[in-house]
Structures are given as C-alpha cells and as structure tokens.
Amino acid sequence: MNCKVKKSKIAGQVVCPPNKSYTHRAIFLASLAGNNSRVDNVLFSEDTIATIEACKKFGAEIEIENSSIIVKNPIKLGINVPEINTENSGTTIRIASGIASLFSEEIILTGDSSLQKRPMQPLLDALSSIGAQCSSTDGKPPIKIKGKILGGDVIIPGNISSQFISALLICAPLTENGINLTIEGNLVSKPYLDATIATMREFGVSVQTLIPYKRYNITPQIYKSTTFTVPIDFSSLALLLSAAVLNGEEIIIKGNIGNLPQGDEVFIDILEQLGVTVIINEEEIKIKSPQKLTGGRFDLSNSPDLLPPLSILALNTSNPIEIVNVKHARLKETDRIAIISRELVKLGIKVQEKDDGLILESSKNLKGAELNSENDHRLFMAFCIAGMYIGDCTVTDPESVKVSYPSFVEDMNMLGARIQIE
C-alpha cells in the first residue's frame, strides 16, 4: 500500500501515544512479578503485542482490560517454552533472550525478515560467559538459548545497542549469584538504560551504579507486584511537534508527561535551539514557530529515534542542520541514515551523508516525490509530515505505523491533513 499526501495545514488537539519503551519494560517486569501487577496506559502496537505474546509463551497469565494489562500469574521458569516469534521488535527479542537464559531447556527466538538482520552476538556472548549455551545465524536471529545462567561477572560492548545491557539488567536479579556488569567503550542510547533501571525500581529491584554507564552490580532480588503507569512517548511526540512546526502552529498535544527519564525529551531543547518556543503545561504541549528555523549541529548519540523528525525540519531552515554521532541508527529497523539521505534528496533538500550522520540544507527547489519508507514506521511518519509541507508526495508502507503509532494517519487527518491510503 501507498499514501498520497497533499499539501496540508493542521490545527486542533491530538493525544500523544503512550511510550513504547516503557510499555515493553513494564510488561516484562510485571510478568516477572505477577500477583496482579498492573500496567496502565499501555501502548498496544505490533511491537508491544509481541512482548505480551512472548511473556505468555514464558508462562505468564495476562489479561487485557481497556488500556491496561493485569498479570495474574508470573513467568514460570521451569516450563518448556515453545518457539517465540518477536515479529519486528528488537526490544522484545533482546529482553526475551535474557529471560530465556534463566530457563534450563532450550528456547528458540526468531522474528520477521527485518529483525533477522539485526545484531544479537554481543548479548549472546555475554550470556554464554555466565553459563548459557547460545547459537545463532551469523550472530543474528533466529537464535537458540539454553540456560540456566547463575550470574557472575559480565563484560559487554556498549557501542551497538543499549538493549543488550537492559536485557542483562532485567534478568540479573533472578540469577543465583547476581551480575557484576562492565560496559566496554562508549554506551549509545544511555537514557534507555536509565529507563530500564527506573522501571526496575518501580517493581522493587535496585541496581547499584558503581560507575555510570560503565559498571553496575545487581544482587539476587525478587520483583514485586505494583501498578505502573506508562507516560507519553517522546519519540512519537517529536514527530507530532515536527508536524506542528512545519504545518501548523495551532496544535495542542495532550498527554501525561510523567517524571520518568526519556532521552528523546531532548527534542524540546533542539526545537528551542532552532528558534521554536515550546510551551509545556501539566498535560498539554504547544509551540510557536518562527517563519524560518535557524539550523545547527546536533548530537543524537543518546536519542537515535530523533533522526527522522529532526531531518525533515531541514525543509524550512535558513542554515543547515548537521546531525552527528548517530551511527547506530544504521542498525535500527533499517539503515535510517542511508534511507533519509536517499529520499530527502528527492524533495530537493541538499544532503551530505556521513558515516555517523547527515548534513541537510534546504533549497528553493523543493518538490513532491515518491518516497520509499522501506516499511520503517518512523520513516513513514516523517516522510508523511514532509509531504504535508511540500504536497504532491507518495509515501510507501502506511501499515508500518502499527509498530509504534497505529492511529497516526487517522490523527493527522483529524487535524486537517490530506493523507489518503491507496
């Protein structure tokens, strides 16, 4: 399927979706705690449903009640687990791999064709170092894991994905000896590690930070049942804010911001550096945008999901936008650096692709084009927003938004966008 996107001005109110990362973590931890643990304001998307199904395969009894899930009984570490298909969700397969290493019987984890291109070897090596038997297809899914790990000293590189470290942290308290974790090199996406530790704390487990983003100690502990409320998703909020900046200031974005750490919250600072005024009230966000954005240099090492919404803002800048230290965005659902470079050139933006980022410059020759999102949800949404600014665009793969923001097209059209799925 494709979308036809016409030039649009938008206005009105829209509710920001719940946070995908916190939804994943809370479902896993509630499933390890059990005893009627509850997660409210859940994002129900293809990725998070994959996490719910994985937890069920591990033996958790989960009920869905409106926008909440309740875990009646926890994951059962002694059962035989059937093959787990995590679909397109990297977070699901990585955290599930850590949990699988707590089981004595072999567990197979796989995913769709996109997921089968994503790296797993550093996590498998780390689990093997403390007693798991792991095998894979050239370091990628499908993978086989057989525990039971007992814990101990673990060393893992931090330059590929923070999800590997989150997986080790989550399974660590359930090992006999706990885990002493050392992260080698520079850790990417640091705030996602903070999110994992914050969510674990909500479920009664403490992580001792010896050296931030370098060394952690997790002693044997038990996850305790609780009620966890998922905040809004700043990754999705960034897209909504980009839509407001480019296509209409009269947008009110509603949602519970909460006080849990989110790396993509830095997008507020980025917008202000570009000349946008951001007004945040208790559960409401609005913006006031200048006629032309100023441009600037932005380090996205800790917030790679901001690459698409920031890139499209180059459509209306007086100076270039330079994005650096985001090489790990090449290992997302797609190589986002390469695809953004390839597609935004079609719109008339001048793009210089670098190994770890992009330099983007607007031009006077912007024009509509056929944009291929490569079935990547964040690219699809960003390209639609760009199409609303320019007009006369076609964007592929609208079904991809089921991963993180299922109602995106509906919400945009409700605000006045002219997006037609064909």
N, C-alpha and C positions, 0 to 999 in steps of 0.2 A: 504493500500500500504506500501511497504518497500523500502529501498535503499540499494544496495550493494555498499560498499565503499572499494576501493583498495588503497594500499599504494601509495602516490602521492607526487610529488614535484610541487610547483606552482610558477609562475612568471608572470609579466605583470602589467597592470593598471586595476583598478576597481573603480567605483564610489560608495561612501558610500551613503546609503539611507537617505532621509530626516528624521528628528526627529519625532517620533510617539507622544511623549508627547506634544510637541509644536503644532503639527498638530491638535490634539484633542482640545487643549485650544483655538487656533486661530479660528478654525471652530465655536466653541460655541460662542466666543466673537464677531466674525464677524456676526454671525446670530443674536446676540442681538443688534448689532449696525445697521446692514442693510445699506441702502443708498449706494449701490455699494461698500461695503467693499470687499477687495480682499485679498486672501491668496495665495502666490506664493510658488513654490517648495513643494507642498503638497505630503505627503506620502499617496498613495492610496493603502490601505490594508484592510483586512476584518474589523479590529477594527475601523479604521478611517472612513470607509464607513458606519459603524454602527452609528457613530456620525453624519455624514451627513444626514442619514435617520432619526435619532432622531430629528434633527433640522427641517427637513421638516415636521415631524409629529407635531412639535410645531408651524408650520405655516410659517417658513422661506422659501423664494423663492431662491433657489440656482442653479447656472449654473456652469457646469464644462467646463473649457477651457484649453486644453492641461494639463499642470501640475499645474493649478491654479483653484481656485473656486472663484466665484463672488456672493455675496449675494445681490440680487436686492431689496428684501423686508425683514424686520426683523421678528423675532419670534413675534407672536401675542398672547398676554397674555389673551385675552378674549375669545378665541375659545374653542370648545370641541375638545379634543385631543384623537385620537384612541390609542389603546394599543401600547406601544413602546417595540420592541424586540431589545435589545442591543447585541445580539449574545454572543460572548465570551469576550466582552470588559468591564473590571471593571471600567476604567476611564469613559467610556460613561455612564454607569448606575449611577455612583455616582454623576457626574456633572449634568446629566439629572434629577436626583432626586431633587437636589437643585432648578433647574429651574422649575420643576413640582410644587414645593411648592409655586410658585408665582401665580399659576392658582387657580381659585375658584372652578372648577369642579374636580372630582376625576380622577386621571390618574393612569393607571396600567403600570408598567415597569417590564420586565422579561428578560430572556436570555437563553443560552443553558444549558445543564446539568452541565457543569463545573462551569459556572457563578452562578448557583443556589446553589453552595456550599460555596460561598464567603460571608463574613460577611457584613451586612448593618446596624445592630442595632444601633451602636453609632451615625451614621448620622440620622437615623430615630428618635432617642431620642432627638437629638439636634433640629431637625426641629419641633418636637412636642412641645418642650419647648417654641417655639415662635409662636405657633398657628396652626401648621399643624396637620391634622389627618392622622396618618400613621398606616398601618398594613402590616404584612409580614408572611412568612412561617418560623417560628422559627428563626427570625432575618435575614433571607436570602431571595433572590428573589424566586418567584415573589413578588412584593410589590405594595401597593396601597397608594397614597398620595393625600390628598385634602387640599388645602390652603384656604385662602390666608394668608401667613405669613406677619406680619407687621414689623418684626425686633425686636431688643432689645438685652438683654444680653444672650449670649450662652456660655455654658461650654461643652467641648468635649474632650475625651481622645486622646492622640497623639500616643499611642503605637501600634496601629493596622495598620492604613493606613493614609498617608498624603492626599490621595484623598478626604477623608471626609472634611478636612479643606479647600481644594481647592474648593469643591462644595459650602461650606458656603461663602467663599470669593467672588465667582463669582456671586452668587445671591444677596449678601448683598446690593450693591448699588441700586438695583431695589426695595428694600423694602421701606415702608413709613418712617421708623424711623432709618434705617441703622442697623448695627450689631456691638456690642461690643463682641469680641470673646476672650475667655480664653481657652488655651490648657492645659489640666492636664497631669502631668507626662512627660516623655521624648518623644519628637516627633521623629518618624522614618522618613527616606527619606526626610530630611529637604530641600535639593536642589530642590525637586519637588514643594515645597511651594514657594521657591524663583522664580521658573519658572512661576508659576501662577501669582504672583504679578508683575513680569516683563512683562508678556503678557497683563495683565490688564492695566498696564501703557501705553503700546503701543496703546491701544484702549481708552485712555483718562480718565481712572479711577485711582485714587490714593488710596493707602492703608496706613494708618498711623500705623507704627510699634511702639508700646508702650514698649514692651519687646520682643526682637527677639525670635521667635518660642514659645512664651508664650501668649502674649496679643496683639491684633490688634483692631483697630477701623476703620470701613468703613462707611462713611456718605452717604446719598442718592445722587446719581450721575447718569449721562447718558453716556452710551457707545457711542463713536464717531467713525464714519467710517474712515478707514485707509487702507493702503496696508502693509501687514505683510509678511516677507519672512522667511520661516522655515529653520533653519540651519540643518547641518548633525546630525545624531543620534549617540551619543557617545556609546549607548548601542550596536548598530549594529557595530560601529567602533571597539569596544572592541573585538567582535568576529572576525572581519577581521584581527585585529592586532594579535590575538592569532593564527589564521591560518598562518599568515606570520612568527611568531616566531617559530612555530612548523614545518612548511612545506615549507618554502622558503623565504629568505630574500629579494629577488628581486621583491618586490611588491610595487607599488606606489598606494596609496589610495587617490582618488580625492574627493573634495567636499568643500562647503562653510562652514567653521567652525563657523563664526559669533562671536558675543560677548555676547550672552545671556547665563545666568547661566545654567550649566548642571552638575549634580552631578557625572555622570559617566565619566566625564573628568579626574577624579582621577585615572583612569586606566593607564594614561600616567605615573603618579608618581609610581604606582605599578610596571609597567614594568621596570622603571629605578631602582627601589629597587631590582628587580630580576636580574639586570645586563644587561638589554636591552637598547641600545641607540635609542632614538626616535627623528627623525629629522622632524620638522614641518615648512613648508614654507607657503606662503599665502593661497593656496588652494590645498596643497599636503602634505601627510604624508608618511614617510619611516622609516624603522627600521634597526638596525644592532644588531644581537643577538649573545650572547656567545655560546660556544659549550654546556654548561650546565647552566641552570638557578640556582640562589643561594637559593631560598626558602625564607621564612619569615612569619611574623604574620601580618594579615591584617584585619582591622575593616571595615566591609561593612554595618554598620548601616544606612548610608545615601545613599548607592548605591547597593541595593539588586540585581539588574539585572546583576551585575558583577559576581555573584556567579558562573554561568556556565562557562564563558570564563576563569575565574581565576582558577577554579578547574581543568580544563583539562591541564593546564600548569604544573601540578604535574607529568605529563608523562615524563618530562625532567628536573628534578631538582636534585641538589646534596644534598639538605636538604629539610625537609618537608615544605609544605605550610599549615599554620594554618589560618582559616577564622573564625572570631568571630563577635558577636553582629548582627547576621542576622536572628534571629528567625522569623521575619515577612516574610522571603522567603518561609516559610511553608504555607503561606496564599496567594500565587500567584496562577497562573493557576493550579498549582499542588503543592504538598509539595516538593519543589525543593531540600531541604536538604536530605530528605529520598531517593528520586529517584537517585540523584547524588551518594550518598553513595552506594546504591544497585547496580547501573550499573557500576560504575568505578571499583569496586572490580572485576567484570568480566574480566576487561582488565589487571588485575594483580597489580593495584595500591593498596597499603595498606591504608585503610580508617578507621578513627575513627570518628563516628558520635556523635555529641554533641547536646544538646537541641537548642543551638543558632549558630551552625556552624559545621565545619569539620576540621579534620587534615588529610592531604593527603601526602603520601610518595611514591615516585617511587620505582620500583624494577627492577631486572634483568630478571624477568619472564613475561614481557608484552606480551600479545597475543590478537588476534582478538576475537570478541564475537558478540552475538546478543544483541543489546542494545534497550531497550524499552523507548521511549521518552514520553510516556503517552500523546501524542498529544499536547505537550508543545513546542511551537516554539523555544524558546531559548535553551531548552534541545536538541531538534533535531539538531539544528545548531552546538552546542558544541560537540555533540556526533559524528557528521559527520567529524568535524575537527580532533577529536581524532582518528577516523577511518582512516583518511588520513595519520596520523602519524604512526599508527601501521599496518594497512592493514587488509584485510580479516574480515571486520565487516559488519553487517547488522544493519540498524537503522530504526525504525518504524516511521510512520506518517509524511512523507515528506510534505503532504498537509498543515500541521500546520504552515508553514512559511508564508502563506497568511496573517497571523495576523500582521506581522511586516516587513518582508523582502521577498516579493513574488518571487524575482529573485535570491534567494540565491544559489540554486543548479546550475542554469544556469551560474551565475557569477563564482562560484568555478570551474566549468568545463571549462569555457572560460580561466581561469588562468592555466589550466592543471590538475585539479583534475580528478579523475576517480570515479564519483558517478553515479550510474545507478538506475533509478527508475523502480521498477518492479510491 
